[in-house]
Amino acid sequence: MLMPMGGRAIVRRMPALFAARAFVSGVVVLWIVFAALMSVASHDLHPTSGVLAIAAFGALNLLWIASMTRRRIPSADPKTVRAFVIQTTFVGVALGGWVTIIGFISFFVARRGQLLLYLVSIPFGFAGMMLLAPTRRRLEKLQSQLKELGSEESIITILSAPPEPRPLKPRRPRGRRFR
């Protein structure tokens, strides 16, 4: 290989809380950048029936994401809590991003590239992100669920802890071995 460390590079995995916050922020910034680039391509902001369809889809999507926020932590084990928060956050990010992707595709499918189709989808995606983002309110809700399960450990400590290292796999010998 032409990489400096070959296949032996050390991969650092970031804590769950940092990963969730970085991913949610990055997705929202990406949507805004796309909107700015697409506004250069088209300034057509006339409402159509497609805008209503995207708004209806966005509202249904928010209901779906809100149902995810009502899920309870399955157990007080730190590893389970960490996995639960990451899974819920990233599935929510995917669902929140789906309405924005529909708006993005609709921009190109529309007759004259109607920017309004995409602009209407961004607030729904942003609202979906904020429902599942690790905000202070959401972390307090998770902390109260942990207390109900009998754990006195802090949710921030659990989510900020570095993930456990993966077990090393035994290396296969290179080349052929002759007996």
N, C-alpha and C positions, 0 to 999 in steps of 0.2 A: 504494500500500500504506500501511497505517497503522503500519508498523514504523519505529522511529527511523532505522535505516540502510538501510531498504528491502532490496533484494536484494544489497547490497554488504557485508553483515556478514562479518567475518573469523572463520572457523571454525578454532579451534585443535584440532589432533589431538594426543592424548596419546601418550606413549611406550608401546610394546608391553607392557613389564613392569608399568607402573602400571595400564594398562587391564585386563590379565589378573587382577591381584590385586584390583582394585576390583570387577570383575564377579563373581568367585568369592565374595568376601566379601558382596557385596550380595545375591546369590541365597540364600545360606545364612541371612542375617538375615531375608530375606523369608519363607522357609519357617517360621522360628520365630515370626514375627509372625502368619502364617496359623494356625499351630497354637494360639497363644494366643487368637485370635479365634474359632476353631472350638470350642475347649474351653468357651467361654462358651455357645455354641449347643447343645452336647451333651456329656454326660459318660458316654456309653455305651462301656464298654471291654471288652465281652464278646468273646472270640475267636470268629472264624467261619472258614469255609473261604476267604473272601476274603483274610484276613490271610496265609494260607499261599500263596495265589496271588501276592500282592504281594511276599512274601518271595522266592519262587522267581524272579519276574521281576526283582527287585532283584539277586539273585545272578547271573543271566545277564547283566544289564546291567553289573555290575562286571567280569565276564570280558571283555566287549566293550571296556570302557574300558581294562582292563589290556592288551589287545592293541594299543591305540593308543599306549600308553606305550612299547612296544617298537619303534615306528617309528624309523628312523634319519634324521638330518638329511641331505637330499639333496646339499647342497654347502656349502662354507665361505663363500660370498658372504654378506655381512651382510644384504642385502635378502632373500635366500632364507631365511636363518636366521630373521629377524624374521617373515616370512610363515608359515613352517613352525610356529613356536611359537604364533603367534596363531591359526592355523587349527586346530591340534591342541587348543589350550586351549578355544576356543569350541565346537568340535564335541563335545569332552568335557563341557563345561558343559551343552550341549543333551542329551546322552545321560544325564548324571547327573541332570538335572532331569526327564527323562522319567518315571522311576519315581515321583518325587514328584508329578508332575502326575497320574499314574494313581491314586495314593493320594488326591489331592485330589478328583478326579472320583468316585472310589469312595465317598468320604464322603457325597456328595450323592445318589448312586445307591442306596446301602444303605437298607434299610427305615427305620431310625430314626436315620440320620446317625451311623454308627459312627466315632467319632474314632480308634479303634485302627487303622483302615485307613490313615489318613493318618500317624499317629505311627510306624507300622512302616516307612513309605516314607522318612521323613526320614533315618534313619541310612544307608540305602543310597545316597541322593542325596549325603549329606555325604561318605561314603567315596569315591564317584565323583569328587566335586570335589577331594578331597585327592590322588587319584592323579594328576590332571593340573594341579593348581595349581602356580604357579611357586615352589615351596618351595626351600630351600637344597639338599636332596638332588637334586631334579629338575634344578636349575641346574648342579650339579656333574656330573651325568650328561651333560647337554648339552655342558658344557665339555669333558669327556673325548672326546665324539664329535667336537667341533671340532678337538681336538688330533690325533685319528686322521686327520682330513681334511687336516692340515698347516697349520692356522691357529693363530696365537699370539694372536689377538684374544680379548678377554674377552667371555663371553656376556652379562655384565651391562652392559658398555659397548654392545654391539650392541643389546640390548633396551631400554636406557635412552635411546638416541639418539632425538631427535625424528624423526618420519617426514618423508620428503621431501615438499616442497610439490607439490600438484597443478598441472599446467600450466594457465594461464589460458586460457579459451576466448574467442575474439573476441566482443565484444558485438554483438548484432543491433541495428540501428537501430530506434527506436520509431516507431510511426506509419507512415503510407504515404508512399512517395516517389513523387512525380510526375515524369515525364520530360518 
